[in-house]
């Protein structure tokens, strides 16, 4: 698809005309992607044009970004399914009502939840399952990483340009007595406030809350010249500036992920990824979930990948999708990513003067548990035998 960016770039609007019409599904994908990338813009999308009113960012940057989005949209409807498990689902209720009533889930706020009881036990057992898989079968190095990213990490992978809408930052107070005294008076419990203003009391941000758990692993390998093929695993919280439209666990500002990362030469990375895909299929069969593994429309990183390479190797990312009956849609409960040599280049990690390749699988535990309870019901004793054996339920 050749884009004709006929720059009726007026002061208050930007029109990108297409010489090929988009399908309704492609329009929906482009619309949602544009709204995610430019949440403060008014965007109108038709079959042959994209109109942005009052663009307040660099117009060339917006045009290039939308070109990428439209390029990806061409593959809508062409998803490759490498695993498809169809199950008859009888349970259609929202399980959170029962879990909250039973004190297994408690709402701290609309975006934050506390877990305990059987729900937390099952959460931890599944985490342990993937930990043991990584360590025992793949001899993975177990890691404990900070939940913060230094700003330099964001910069080197161009995250703030690719995913600005997801970013969350950590700031402290300027450390002088006058400032601390002024701040403490302003936010005394005697005053009425629900938010903290971003003002002169605060320092500049040097860290952000991590939007992915694997990147600190690669960042810590920076400037190595004789790196050998290695598998790592880590578990941590992920933070993204988003929330659920359903007040459920399908999309959270803070959620839990176990990653298995494989780093080294291209052959090793692809081989390890393929073996892990087979292990994921075995796990999914045990869950008896109605689910699939499909190519995703939003690869892990696309910014610096040549379009020809991107098109020929579009299977850079697979998603594990599970049906959530009460939401009447599938959600991603995990992902399988091939980063090519993106991180090797970004962090200068090499072996024999060649940048290393990398990949990872990520498992989201809140979403897996949501899928299990949504499909199998609130009463665990009625769950399929195979998943009860996995969760050590008698």
Buried (B, 14 or more C-beta within 10 A) or exposed (E): EEBEBEEEBEEEBBBBBBEEEBEEEBBBBBBEBBBBBBEEBEBEBEEEBBBBEEBEBEEEEBBBBBBBBBBBBBBBEEBEEBBEBEBEBEBEEBBBEBBBEEEBBEEEEEBEBEBEEBBBBBBEEBBEBBBEBBBEEBEBBEBEBEBBBBBEBBEBBBBBEBBBBBBBBBBEEBEEEEBEEBBEEEEEEEEEEEEEEEEEBBEEBEBBBBBBBBBBBBBBBBEBEEBEBBBBBBBBEBBBBBBBEBEBBBBBBBBBBBBBBBBBBBEBBBBBBEEBBEBBBEBBEBBBBBBBBBBBBBBBBBBEBEEEEBEEEBBBBBBBBBBBBBBEEBBBBBBBBBBBBBBBBBBBBBBEEEBBBBBBBBBBBBBBBBBBBBBBBBEBEEBBEEBBEBBEBE
